[in-house]
Amino acid sequence: MLSEREQQLLRALLESAGPLSARALASRLDVSIRTVKACVQKINAKVPGCIGSNRSGYHPDPDLASALIDAQRSDDVPQNSRERIVFLLRRLLFANRSLNVFDLCEELFVSLTTMKTDLSRVRHRIAPFRLDLVQHDNQLSLEGLEKDKRRLGSDLLYSETSVNFLDLSTIEQAFPDIDAGYISACVRETLDEYRRFANDYSVVNLVLHIAITIERIRSGNSLSGMRWIEDDRSVADAGSVGSRDPESSGAGDRELALAITGRLAEHFGIAFSSVEVYELSLLLASRTTLLDYRTATKDDIEHFIGSECLALVREMISDLSGYYGIDLSEHEFFVRFALHIKNLLLRAKSGGLSKNPLTQQIRSMCPLLYDTAVAEACLIKMRTALEINDDEIAYIAFHLGSALETQKQLTNKVKAVLYCPSYYDLDKKVMLFLDRHFEAVLLITNIVTEEEDLAHLSAVDLLIATVPVKVYSGAPIYRVNIFPTDHDAEEIRRIVEELKHRKRRGEIRGNLERLMFAELFEINEDRMTRDEVIHRMVNRLRARDWVGEDFEERVWEREALSSTSLSSFALPHPVRLCSKRSSISVMVSHTPIDWNGEYVRLVMMLSFNRRDRAAFYELFDPLVCVLSDPQQVLALSRCENYEEFISRLCDMME
């Protein structure tokens, strides 16, 4: 049997796109380099050749390592505290009744002592979402607002990044007999030849779709014609597909799809049917530059996929939004997901369900994501009476994971569109310039050649144009030279930094609104000492069980090191983040408080959980900066209620 640490090490190696050094593994596992080397030796002693090494670091034998991890598991029972916590959160989130503690112990094969420890960690995990774990007579339930439960579900999904869904190596692992690198190169080169543009995330998703198609063709499940669709109209109205001829797709997209599939067919020794070419043309229309945005109209997609299948996909996306509060209605994902579900229904009906080499990896490393896909498979069964197996469920999870990973990565970049009327002559020069200077911070989502197409843009942070723009108010505009200069680089960098700064200000406002509570806000008229104020504010937190019994002592430890008063305000807080639940308590005092010889009118007690350390560090400096201005503090001290105070403070922070 493997120890928990040995399992963690093996999983880290399997999840990595390449070899990992002993130092990198030590950092990931929070252990010493010596411990890493000892674990590797123990694993190889149990299964010789399981972990190899070279100058780049350690690398696993995928088959041996996966088999060794699988051998540790028993019917997918969580094997460590991290997995049990995810399991418990999942059950609590979606249970329609309270859960029995002893039943959970039996289900997870753990002692009551272990369960109590896990439940304590669950409480810490849910605290930032204003949720409470209530236990009464050994019955457990999750209490709080529905919107906060959805925020927790969304956070759990986004945190499952064990599998890199936007990495070519992950696709190669899922399809070991398919050269994903060649597919990527083929797509990029052909797009370039046809003067079409797709960002990196879209290209990876195109590669995934093509890899699935090639695997399907090789296994004898090619979409050759539509005769099998017309036999039965019960499968998501697939019969309506027959009313739309694939040959009638947009000429530009079809020509591009034919060029790509022609090269792939020759390389892989397969044949793409007209239906598969049409599918690719729809995807290209949804993913490439807005030059041809009209070619993939809603009518095209509905005619091809079928009205009932389309309704099912919309219901699935709505279901995900309802449970987790995540928006997957973006057009590019919608087209890709709808095509996948259509083909999934056809495979299920014909008995040609696909095999998925990543099924076990997704189940073990992304349990909530997989569980979400299971729920969607149940919805499919309810609507179509078709059984979906584990491998197909894992493909649904892969599509969802890809969309979530894209959203997650895009939040770190400024999204821009390039408006370049002389597209055929100038786009390469400008794009090379932008890639060279701004690849890490800027994502070009589209290239537009007609000004009227700008009206169809959405969620754009910046418009970069090579010519004057007459009418457009959707985002800031920067006019770049057709031969970009150093001055252009400096100006774009300034604008990008300003946009990122504006985004950070928005995040600060969101954190303030999330952490300040009306019940922790007080306007004081009495004369009070510093000690009385701290004791009163701490007691208010204790009454809600948001801090431990030693919280006040820890606040005083910080005060003893250095007074937390700065001019006319004070920010008392412990040295370390130790609260059960994060919050900011506020006392506006109309009678000045003597705080170590300084008189303050505003006291804000910072009480943070370790999980919210990012919010703490993000808020602390800007908060001090704002409150260091006595006029700002005076304005805040004149607020008459909680709503007025938080509104005014948010305005100041912006």
C-alpha positions as CSV (number, residue, x, y, z in Angstrom):
1,M,0.0,0.0,0.0
2,L,1.1,3.6,-0.7
3,S,1.2,6.2,2.1
4,E,-0.9,9.3,1.5
5,R,2.3,11.3,0.8
6,E,3.4,8.7,-1.8
7,Q,0.0,8.9,-3.4
8,Q,0.3,12.7,-3.5
9,L,3.7,12.5,-5.1
10,L,2.5,10.1,-7.8
11,R,-0.5,12.3,-8.5
12,A,1.6,15.4,-8.9
13,L,3.8,13.6,-11.4
14,L,0.8,12.3,-13.4
15,E,-0.8,15.8,-13.4
16,S,2.4,17.5,-14.6
17,A,2.8,18.2,-18.3
18,G,6.5,17.3,-18.0
19,P,9.2,16.1,-15.5
20,L,9.3,17.7,-12.1
21,S,12.5,18.4,-10.1
22,A,12.9,17.2,-6.5
23,R,12.7,20.9,-5.5
24,A,9.5,21.5,-7.4
25,L,7.9,18.3,-5.9
26,A,9.1,19.4,-2.4
27,S,7.4,22.7,-2.9
28,R,4.1,21.2,-4.1
29,L,4.0,18.6,-1.3
30,D,5.3,21.0,1.4
31,V,8.1,18.6,2.4
32,S,11.8,18.5,2.2
33,I,13.8,17.4,-0.9
34,R,15.2,14.5,1.2
35,T,11.6,13.3,1.8
36,V,10.8,13.5,-1.9
37,K,13.8,11.3,-2.7
38,A,12.9,8.9,0.0
39,C,9.3,8.6,-1.3
40,V,10.6,8.0,-4.9
41,Q,12.8,5.2,-3.6
42,K,10.0,3.6,-1.6
43,I,7.6,3.7,-4.6
44,N,10.2,2.2,-7.0
45,A,10.9,-0.5,-4.4
46,K,7.2,-1.5,-4.5
47,V,6.9,-1.2,-8.3
48,P,10.3,-1.1,-10.1
49,G,10.4,1.5,-12.9
50,C,7.3,3.4,-11.7
51,I,9.2,6.6,-11.5
52,G,12.1,7.5,-13.8
53,S,14.5,10.4,-13.7
54,N,16.7,12.5,-16.0
55,R,18.3,15.9,-16.0
56,S,14.9,17.6,-16.1
57,G,13.6,15.8,-13.0
58,Y,11.3,12.9,-12.2
59,H,8.8,11.5,-14.6
60,P,6.3,8.6,-14.1
61,D,5.5,5.5,-16.1
62,P,1.9,6.5,-16.8
63,D,0.6,2.9,-16.9
64,L,2.4,1.7,-13.8
65,A,1.7,4.9,-11.8
66,S,-2.0,5.0,-12.7
67,A,-2.4,1.3,-11.9
68,L,-0.7,1.8,-8.5
69,I,-3.0,4.7,-7.6
70,D,-6.1,2.8,-8.8
71,A,-5.1,-0.2,-6.6
72,Q,-5.3,2.1,-3.5
73,R,-8.9,3.0,-4.1
74,S,-12.0,1.0,-3.2
75,D,-15.1,1.9,-5.2
76,D,-14.0,5.5,-5.4
77,V,-14.1,5.9,-1.6
78,P,-12.1,9.1,-0.7
79,Q,-8.7,8.1,0.5
80,N,-7.4,11.2,2.4
81,S,-8.7,14.3,4.2
82,R,-8.7,16.5,1.1
83,E,-10.8,14.1,-0.9
84,R,-13.2,13.5,2.1
85,I,-13.7,17.2,2.5
86,V,-14.7,17.6,-1.1
87,F,-17.0,14.6,-0.8
88,L,-18.6,16.0,2.3
89,L,-19.1,19.5,0.8
90,R,-20.6,17.9,-2.3
91,R,-23.1,15.9,-0.2
92,L,-24.0,18.8,2.0
93,L,-24.5,21.2,-1.0
94,F,-26.9,18.9,-2.8
95,A,-28.6,17.0,0.0
96,N,-32.3,17.7,0.3
97,R,-32.3,16.6,3.9
98,S,-29.8,16.5,6.8
99,L,-27.0,13.9,6.8
100,N,-26.3,11.4,9.6
101,V,-22.7,11.6,11.0
102,F,-22.5,7.9,11.7
103,D,-23.8,7.0,8.3
104,L,-21.1,9.2,6.8
105,C,-18.4,7.5,8.9
106,E,-19.6,4.1,7.7
107,E,-19.7,5.3,4.1
108,L,-16.2,6.8,4.2
109,F,-14.7,4.0,6.4
110,V,-13.4,6.4,9.0
111,S,-13.7,6.8,12.7
112,L,-15.8,9.3,14.5
113,T,-12.7,11.2,15.6
114,T,-11.5,11.5,12.0
115,M,-14.9,12.6,10.9
116,K,-14.9,15.4,13.6
117,T,-11.5,16.6,12.3
118,D,-12.8,16.6,8.7
119,L,-16.0,18.5,9.7
120,S,-13.8,21.1,11.5
121,R,-12.0,21.6,8.2
122,V,-15.3,21.8,6.3
123,R,-16.4,24.6,8.6
124,H,-13.2,26.5,7.8
125,R,-13.8,25.9,4.1
126,I,-17.3,27.3,4.0
127,A,-16.7,30.2,6.4
128,P,-15.7,32.7,3.6
129,F,-19.1,32.1,1.9
130,R,-21.2,33.0,5.0
131,L,-22.4,29.4,5.4
132,D,-22.6,27.4,8.6
133,L,-22.4,23.7,9.2
134,V,-25.1,22.9,11.7
135,Q,-25.0,19.7,13.8
136,H,-28.0,18.7,15.9
137,D,-28.5,15.2,17.3
138,N,-25.8,13.8,15.0
139,Q,-27.5,15.3,12.0
140,L,-25.6,17.6,9.7
141,S,-26.9,20.4,7.4
142,L,-25.5,23.3,5.5
143,E,-27.2,26.6,6.5
144,G,-27.1,29.9,4.6
145,L,-28.5,31.7,1.6
146,E,-28.9,29.8,-1.6
147,K,-26.8,32.3,-3.5
148,D,-23.9,31.7,-1.1
149,K,-24.3,27.9,-1.5
150,R,-24.0,28.5,-5.3
151,R,-20.9,30.6,-4.7
152,L,-19.3,27.7,-2.8
153,G,-20.2,25.2,-5.5
154,S,-18.7,27.5,-8.2
155,D,-15.5,27.9,-6.1
156,L,-15.2,24.2,-5.7
157,L,-15.5,23.6,-9.4
158,Y,-13.0,26.4,-10.3
159,S,-10.5,25.1,-7.7
160,E,-10.3,21.6,-9.4
161,T,-7.4,22.3,-11.7
162,S,-5.6,19.0,-11.2
163,V,-6.1,18.3,-14.9
164,N,-4.9,21.1,-17.2
165,F,-7.8,21.1,-19.6
166,L,-6.1,23.7,-21.9
167,D,-2.8,21.8,-22.4
168,L,-2.0,19.9,-25.6
169,S,-0.2,17.3,-23.4
170,T,-3.4,16.5,-21.6
171,I,-5.1,15.9,-25.0
172,E,-2.2,13.7,-26.0
173,Q,-2.6,11.8,-22.8
174,A,-6.3,11.3,-23.5
175,F,-5.6,10.2,-27.1
176,P,-2.1,8.5,-27.0
177,D,-2.4,7.3,-30.6
178,I,-3.2,10.7,-32.0
179,D,-0.6,13.4,-32.6
180,A,-2.2,16.5,-31.1
181,G,0.8,18.6,-31.9
182,Y,0.4,17.9,-35.6
183,I,-3.3,18.8,-35.4
184,S,-2.5,22.1,-33.7
185,A,0.2,22.9,-36.3
186,C,-2.2,22.0,-39.1
187,V,-5.0,24.2,-37.7
188,R,-2.7,27.2,-37.1
189,E,-1.0,27.0,-40.5
190,T,-4.3,26.6,-42.4
191,L,-5.9,29.5,-40.5
192,D,-2.9,31.6,-41.4
193,E,-3.1,30.6,-45.1
194,Y,-6.8,31.6,-45.2
195,R,-6.1,34.8,-43.2
196,R,-8.3,33.7,-40.3
197,F,-7.6,34.2,-36.6
198,A,-8.2,32.2,-33.5
199,N,-6.7,32.8,-30.0
200,D,-4.7,30.1,-28.2
201,Y,-7.6,28.9,-26.1
202,S,-9.8,28.4,-29.1
203,V,-7.1,26.5,-31.0
204,V,-6.7,24.0,-28.1
205,N,-10.5,23.4,-28.0
206,L,-10.5,22.9,-31.8
207,V,-7.7,20.3,-31.4
208,L,-9.8,18.6,-28.7
209,H,-12.8,18.4,-31.0
210,I,-10.8,17.1,-33.9
211,A,-9.0,14.5,-31.7
212,I,-12.4,13.2,-30.6
213,T,-13.6,13.1,-34.2
214,I,-10.5,11.1,-35.4
215,E,-10.9,8.7,-32.5
216,R,-14.5,8.2,-33.4
217,I,-13.7,7.6,-37.1
218,R,-11.0,5.1,-36.2
219,S,-13.4,3.2,-34.0
220,G,-15.9,2.8,-36.8
221,N,-18.3,5.5,-35.6
222,S,-17.9,8.0,-38.4
223,L,-20.8,10.4,-39.1
224,S,-21.1,9.1,-42.6
225,G,-24.1,10.8,-44.1
226,M,-27.3,11.1,-42.1
227,R,-29.2,8.0,-42.8
228,W,-29.0,6.8,-39.2
229,I,-30.5,10.1,-38.1
230,E,-33.5,9.9,-40.2
231,D,-34.4,6.4,-38.9
232,D,-35.6,7.7,-35.6
233,R,-36.8,11.2,-34.7
234,S,-36.9,10.3,-30.9
235,V,-33.3,11.1,-30.2
236,A,-33.4,14.8,-29.5
237,D,-35.2,15.6,-32.7
238,A,-32.2,14.5,-34.7
239,G,-34.4,14.0,-37.7
240,S,-34.6,17.7,-38.1
241,V,-31.0,17.6,-39.1
242,G,-32.0,16.2,-42.4
243,S,-33.7,19.4,-43.3
244,R,-30.3,21.1,-43.5
245,D,-27.7,20.2,-46.1
246,P,-24.1,20.3,-44.8
247,E,-23.0,21.5,-48.2
248,S,-24.9,24.8,-47.6
249,S,-22.7,26.0,-44.8
250,G,-20.8,29.3,-45.1
251,A,-18.5,29.1,-48.1
252,G,-15.5,30.5,-46.3
253,D,-15.9,28.3,-43.3
254,R,-16.6,25.2,-45.4
255,E,-13.5,25.8,-47.6
256,L,-11.4,26.3,-44.5
257,A,-12.8,23.1,-42.9
258,L,-12.2,21.1,-46.1
259,A,-8.6,22.4,-46.2
260,I,-8.0,21.3,-42.6
261,T,-9.7,17.9,-42.9
262,G,-7.9,17.2,-46.2
263,R,-4.5,17.6,-44.6
264,L,-5.6,15.6,-41.5
265,A,-7.1,12.8,-43.6
266,E,-3.9,12.4,-45.5
267,H,-1.8,12.4,-42.4
268,F,-3.9,10.0,-40.3
269,G,-5.1,7.8,-43.2
270,I,-8.8,8.4,-42.5
271,A,-11.8,9.9,-44.3
272,F,-14.0,12.7,-43.0
273,S,-17.7,12.6,-43.9
274,S,-19.5,15.7,-45.1
275,V,-21.3,15.9,-41.8
276,E,-18.0,16.0,-39.9
277,V,-16.7,18.7,-42.3
278,Y,-19.8,20.7,-41.6
279,E,-19.4,20.3,-37.8
280,L,-15.9,21.7,-38.1
281,S,-17.1,24.6,-40.3
282,L,-19.6,25.5,-37.5
283,L,-16.9,25.4,-34.9
284,L,-14.6,27.5,-37.1
285,A,-17.3,30.1,-37.5
286,S,-17.8,30.3,-33.8
287,R,-14.1,30.4,-32.9
288,T,-12.3,32.4,-35.6
289,T,-12.3,36.1,-36.3
290,L,-15.5,38.0,-36.5
291,L,-15.0,38.4,-40.3
292,D,-17.5,35.6,-40.8
293,Y,-19.6,35.8,-37.7
294,R,-22.8,35.7,-39.7
295,T,-22.0,32.3,-41.2
296,A,-22.7,30.4,-38.0
297,T,-26.2,31.7,-37.3
298,K,-28.5,30.3,-34.7
299,D,-30.6,28.9,-37.5
300,D,-27.6,27.0,-38.9
301,I,-26.9,25.5,-35.5
302,E,-30.5,24.6,-34.7
303,H,-31.1,23.1,-38.2
304,F,-28.0,20.9,-37.8
305,I,-28.3,19.9,-34.2
306,G,-32.1,19.7,-33.9
307,S,-34.5,21.8,-31.8
308,E,-35.0,19.2,-29.0
309,C,-31.2,18.6,-28.7
310,L,-30.7,22.3,-28.6
311,A,-33.3,22.6,-25.9
312,L,-31.6,19.8,-23.9
313,V,-28.2,21.6,-24.1
314,R,-29.8,24.9,-23.0
315,E,-31.4,23.0,-20.1
316,M,-28.0,21.5,-19.1
317,I,-26.3,24.9,-19.2
318,S,-29.2,26.4,-17.2
319,D,-28.9,23.5,-14.7
320,L,-25.2,24.3,-14.2
321,S,-26.0,27.9,-13.7
322,G,-28.7,27.1,-11.2
323,Y,-26.6,24.8,-9.1
324,Y,-23.2,26.6,-9.3
325,G,-23.9,30.1,-10.5
326,I,-21.5,29.7,-13.4
327,D,-22.3,31.1,-16.9
328,L,-21.4,28.7,-19.7
329,S,-23.7,30.3,-22.3
330,E,-20.8,31.9,-24.2
331,H,-21.3,31.2,-27.9
332,E,-18.1,29.4,-28.6
333,F,-18.6,26.9,-25.7
334,F,-22.3,26.5,-26.6
335,V,-21.6,25.5,-30.2
336,R,-18.9,23.0,-29.2
337,F,-20.9,21.5,-26.3
338,A,-24.1,21.3,-28.4
339,L,-22.2,19.4,-31.2
340,H,-20.7,17.0,-28.6
341,I,-24.1,16.3,-27.0
342,K,-25.7,15.7,-30.4
343,N,-23.0,13.1,-31.2
344,L,-23.1,11.6,-27.8
345,L,-26.9,11.0,-28.2
346,L,-26.2,9.3,-31.5
347,R,-23.4,7.1,-30.1
348,A,-25.6,6.1,-27.2
349,K,-28.5,5.2,-29.5
350,S,-26.3,3.1,-31.8
351,G,-24.3,1.5,-29.0
352,G,-21.0,3.1,-30.1
353,L,-20.0,4.9,-26.9
354,S,-16.4,6.1,-26.8
355,K,-13.6,5.0,-24.6
356,N,-11.8,7.7,-22.6
357,P,-8.3,7.0,-21.2
358,L,-8.6,10.0,-18.8
359,T,-11.8,8.7,-17.1
360,Q,-10.1,7.5,-13.9
361,Q,-7.8,10.5,-13.7
362,I,-10.8,12.9,-13.9
363,R,-12.8,10.9,-11.4
364,S,-10.0,10.9,-8.9
365,M,-8.5,14.3,-9.4
366,C,-11.6,16.3,-10.2
367,P,-14.4,14.6,-8.2
368,L,-16.8,17.5,-8.1
369,L,-16.4,18.2,-11.8
370,Y,-17.0,14.5,-12.6
371,D,-20.0,14.5,-10.2
372,T,-21.4,17.5,-12.0
373,A,-21.0,15.6,-15.3
374,V,-22.9,12.7,-13.7
375,A,-25.7,15.0,-12.8
376,E,-25.9,16.2,-16.4
377,A,-25.8,12.6,-17.7
378,C,-28.8,11.9,-15.4
379,L,-30.6,14.8,-17.0
380,I,-29.9,13.4,-20.4
381,K,-31.3,10.0,-19.3
382,M,-34.5,11.7,-18.0
383,R,-35.1,13.5,-21.3
384,T,-34.0,10.7,-23.7
385,A,-34.0,7.4,-21.8
386,L,-30.5,6.8,-23.0
387,E,-27.8,5.4,-20.7
388,I,-24.5,7.3,-20.6
389,N,-21.4,5.3,-19.5
390,D,-18.5,6.5,-17.3
391,D,-16.2,7.2,-20.3
392,E,-18.8,9.5,-22.0
393,I,-19.5,11.2,-18.6
394,A,-15.7,11.9,-18.4
395,Y,-15.9,13.6,-21.8
396,I,-18.7,15.8,-20.6
397,A,-16.5,16.6,-17.6
398,F,-13.6,17.4,-19.9
399,H,-15.7,19.9,-21.9
400,L,-16.9,21.5,-18.7
401,G,-13.4,21.6,-17.3
402,S,-12.1,23.2,-20.5
403,A,-14.7,26.0,-20.4
404,L,-14.0,26.7,-16.7
405,E,-10.2,26.7,-17.2
406,T,-10.6,29.1,-20.1
407,Q,-12.8,31.4,-17.9
408,K,-10.3,31.2,-15.1
409,Q,-7.3,32.0,-17.2
410,L,-9.0,34.9,-19.0
411,T,-9.7,36.6,-15.7
412,N,-6.0,37.2,-15.5
413,K,-5.7,38.9,-18.9
414,V,-7.0,42.1,-20.5
415,K,-9.2,41.1,-23.4
416,A,-8.7,43.1,-26.6
417,V,-10.0,43.2,-30.2
418,L,-7.9,44.3,-33.1
419,Y,-9.7,46.5,-35.6
420,C,-7.7,46.3,-38.8
421,P,-9.5,47.1,-42.1
422,S,-6.4,46.4,-44.2
423,Y,-6.4,43.0,-42.6
424,Y,-4.6,41.1,-45.3
425,D,-1.6,43.4,-45.3
426,L,-1.2,44.5,-41.8
427,D,-2.5,42.0,-39.3
428,K,0.6,39.9,-39.0
429,K,2.9,42.9,-38.2
430,V,0.5,44.2,-35.5
431,M,-0.2,40.8,-34.1
432,L,3.5,40.0,-33.9
433,F,4.1,43.3,-32.1
434,L,1.3,42.6,-29.6
435,D,2.4,39.0,-29.0
436,R,6.0,40.1,-28.5
437,H,5.2,42.8,-26.0
438,F,2.0,41.7,-24.3
439,E,1.6,38.0,-24.5
440,A,1.4,37.6,-20.7
441,V,-1.2,40.3,-20.0
442,L,-3.2,40.8,-23.2
443,L,-5.5,38.4,-25.1
444,I,-6.6,39.3,-28.6
445,T,-10.0,37.6,-28.8
446,N,-10.9,38.7,-32.4
447,I,-9.7,40.6,-35.4
448,V,-12.3,42.8,-37.0
449,T,-12.1,44.3,-40.5
450,E,-15.5,46.1,-40.8
451,E,-16.5,48.8,-38.3
452,E,-20.1,47.7,-38.3
453,D,-18.9,44.4,-36.8
454,L,-17.7,46.2,-33.7
455,A,-21.4,46.4,-32.6
456,H,-21.4,42.6,-32.2
457,L,-18.5,42.5,-29.7
458,S,-19.1,41.7,-26.1
459,A,-17.0,41.6,-22.9
460,V,-14.1,43.5,-24.5
461,D,-11.7,45.5,-22.3
462,L,-9.8,47.3,-25.0
463,L,-10.1,48.0,-28.7
464,I,-6.8,48.4,-30.6
465,A,-7.4,50.0,-34.1
466,T,-5.1,50.8,-37.0
467,V,-7.5,53.5,-38.3
468,P,-9.9,56.1,-36.7
469,V,-13.1,54.6,-35.3
470,K,-16.2,56.7,-36.0
471,V,-18.8,55.2,-33.7
472,Y,-17.9,52.8,-30.9
473,S,-18.3,53.2,-27.1
474,G,-18.0,49.7,-25.9
475,A,-14.4,50.0,-24.5
476,P,-11.3,52.3,-24.5
477,I,-9.8,52.6,-27.9
478,Y,-6.1,52.9,-28.8
479,R,-5.0,53.9,-32.2
480,V,-1.8,51.9,-33.1
481,N,0.5,52.7,-35.9
482,I,0.5,50.3,-38.9
483,F,4.2,49.9,-38.1
484,P,4.1,49.9,-34.3
485,T,6.7,51.8,-32.4
486,D,8.2,51.9,-28.9
487,H,5.8,54.7,-28.1
488,D,2.9,52.4,-29.0
489,A,4.3,49.7,-26.7
490,E,4.5,52.3,-23.8
491,E,1.0,53.6,-24.3
492,I,-0.6,50.2,-24.6
493,R,1.3,49.1,-21.5
494,R,0.0,52.1,-19.7
495,I,-3.6,51.4,-20.8
496,V,-3.4,47.7,-19.9
497,E,-2.0,48.6,-16.4
498,E,-4.8,51.1,-15.9
499,L,-7.4,48.5,-16.9
500,K,-5.9,46.0,-14.6
501,H,-5.9,48.6,-11.8
502,R,-9.5,49.3,-12.5
503,K,-10.3,45.6,-12.3
504,R,-8.4,45.4,-9.0
505,R,-10.4,48.3,-7.6
506,G,-13.6,46.4,-8.5
507,E,-12.4,43.4,-6.7
508,I,-11.6,45.5,-3.7
509,R,-15.1,46.8,-3.7
510,G,-16.5,43.3,-4.0
511,N,-14.4,42.2,-1.0
512,L,-15.5,45.1,1.1
513,E,-19.2,44.3,0.4
514,R,-18.6,40.6,1.1
515,L,-16.7,41.2,4.4
516,M,-18.6,44.1,6.1
517,F,-21.8,43.1,7.8
518,A,-24.6,45.4,9.1
519,E,-24.6,43.5,12.4
520,L,-20.9,44.3,12.9
521,F,-21.4,48.1,12.3
522,E,-22.0,50.5,15.2
523,I,-22.3,54.2,15.7
524,N,-21.1,55.1,19.2
525,E,-22.1,58.2,21.2
526,D,-20.5,57.2,24.5
527,R,-17.1,58.0,25.9
528,M,-15.1,54.7,25.7
529,T,-11.5,53.6,26.2
530,R,-9.4,51.7,23.8
531,D,-9.7,48.5,26.0
532,E,-13.5,48.8,26.1
533,V,-13.8,49.2,22.4
534,I,-11.6,46.2,21.6
535,H,-13.4,44.0,24.2
536,R,-16.8,45.1,22.8
537,M,-16.0,44.4,19.2
538,V,-14.4,41.0,20.0
539,N,-17.5,40.0,22.1
540,R,-19.7,40.7,19.1
541,L,-17.6,38.3,17.0
542,R,-17.5,35.7,19.8
543,A,-21.3,35.8,20.1
544,R,-21.5,34.7,16.5
545,D,-18.8,32.0,17.0
546,W,-16.7,33.7,14.2
547,V,-13.5,33.8,16.4
548,G,-11.9,31.5,19.0
549,E,-11.7,32.2,22.7
550,D,-8.1,33.5,22.4
551,F,-8.9,36.0,19.7
552,E,-8.9,39.0,22.0
553,E,-5.6,37.9,23.5
554,R,-4.1,37.8,20.0
555,V,-5.4,41.3,19.2
556,W,-3.6,42.6,22.3
557,E,-0.4,40.8,21.2
558,R,-0.5,42.8,18.0
559,E,-1.2,46.1,19.9
560,A,1.7,45.3,22.3
561,L,4.1,45.1,19.3
562,S,3.0,48.4,17.8
563,S,-0.2,50.5,18.1
564,T,-2.7,50.0,15.3
565,S,-3.8,53.6,15.4
566,L,-2.8,55.8,12.5
567,S,-3.8,59.4,12.8
568,S,-7.6,59.5,13.3
569,F,-8.4,55.8,12.8
570,A,-7.4,52.4,14.2
571,L,-7.2,48.9,12.6
572,P,-6.9,46.4,15.4
573,H,-6.2,42.9,14.3
574,P,-4.2,39.8,15.4
575,V,-0.7,39.1,14.2
576,R,-1.8,36.0,12.3
577,L,-5.0,35.3,10.4
578,C,-6.8,33.0,12.8
579,S,-10.6,33.7,12.6
580,K,-13.2,31.1,11.9
581,R,-14.9,33.4,9.6
582,S,-13.6,36.6,7.9
583,S,-15.1,39.9,8.6
584,I,-14.5,43.6,9.1
585,S,-16.2,45.1,12.2
586,V,-16.7,48.9,12.2
587,M,-17.2,51.4,15.0
588,V,-17.9,55.0,14.1
589,S,-17.4,57.1,17.3
590,H,-18.8,60.6,17.5
591,T,-16.8,60.9,20.8
592,P,-13.0,60.6,20.1
593,I,-11.4,57.5,21.6
594,D,-7.9,57.8,23.2
595,W,-5.8,55.1,21.4
596,N,-2.4,55.2,22.9
597,G,-2.3,59.0,23.0
598,E,-3.9,59.5,19.6
599,Y,-7.6,60.3,19.3
600,V,-9.5,58.2,16.7
601,R,-13.0,58.5,15.4
602,L,-13.1,55.3,13.4
603,V,-12.2,51.7,14.4
604,M,-12.2,48.9,11.9
605,M,-11.3,45.5,13.4
606,L,-9.9,43.1,10.8
607,S,-10.8,39.5,11.6
608,F,-9.7,37.1,8.8
609,N,-9.6,33.4,8.1
610,R,-6.4,32.1,6.6
611,R,-8.3,31.1,3.4
612,D,-9.0,34.8,2.9
613,R,-5.3,35.8,3.1
614,A,-5.4,37.1,-0.5
615,A,-8.3,39.4,0.3
616,F,-6.6,40.6,3.5
617,Y,-3.4,41.6,1.7
618,E,-5.4,43.1,-1.1
619,L,-7.4,45.3,1.2
620,F,-5.0,46.3,3.9
621,D,-2.7,48.7,2.0
622,P,-5.5,50.4,0.0
623,L,-7.6,50.7,3.2
624,V,-4.7,52.3,5.1
625,C,-4.0,54.6,2.2
626,V,-7.6,55.9,2.1
627,L,-7.9,56.3,5.8
628,S,-4.6,58.1,6.2
629,D,-6.4,61.2,4.8
630,P,-8.1,62.8,7.9
631,Q,-10.7,64.4,5.6
632,Q,-11.7,60.9,4.4
633,V,-12.0,59.6,8.0
634,L,-14.1,62.7,8.9
635,A,-16.4,62.1,6.0
636,L,-16.8,58.4,7.1
637,S,-17.4,59.4,10.7
638,R,-20.4,61.5,9.6
639,C,-22.2,58.5,8.0
640,E,-25.5,57.8,9.7
641,N,-25.9,54.1,8.9
642,Y,-24.2,51.0,7.5
643,E,-25.4,51.4,3.9
644,E,-24.1,55.0,3.7
645,F,-20.8,54.0,5.3
646,I,-20.0,51.1,3.0
647,S,-21.1,53.1,-0.1
648,R,-18.9,56.0,0.7
649,L,-15.9,53.8,1.6
650,C,-16.3,51.9,-1.7
651,D,-16.3,55.1,-3.6
652,M,-13.1,56.2,-1.8
653,M,-11.4,52.9,-2.5
654,E,-12.1,53.4,-6.2
